[in-house]
Amino acid sequence: MTERKRAGESWESLIERQIREARAEGRFDQVEGAGRPLADVEAPYDPDWWTKRLIQRERVSDLPPALAIRARVERELDRLFALESEDVVRQGLVALDAEVRRVNATTVSGPPTAMPPLDVDALLEAWRSRPR
């Protein structure tokens, strides 16, 4: 709002009046999360709350590459094993294997990589024999 403060009106009164008018006009009706309780309102104060939410929302990892690849392989294998198309699963496994090989070849800092290259054929065989 670009409305000016009236003479003799306190800043608090101006803000309260603007909120009251906006509420009456329905400007808050379509706000995301309207009518639901605030998340984590009961949690103890954490000065780094915004950083943690940003990392979670953006799916940023601060793990060294050698450890991050292990988590990535685990998540991706779970996702691939839920698929129904063998061609799509094979393509995903080949891409994941290429990523593992790239990390193994290029990681120079942090712990050494211990993730062996993927055996695509053995994983496809396990995918074929999985319970459905």
Secondary structure, DSSP 8 states (H G I E B T S, - for coil): ------TT--HHHHHHHHHHHHHHHTTTTT-TTTTS--TTTTS---TTHHHHHHHHHHT---S-HHHHHHHHHHHHHHHHHT---HHHHHHHHHHHHHHHHHHHHH--SSS--------HHHHHHHHHTS--
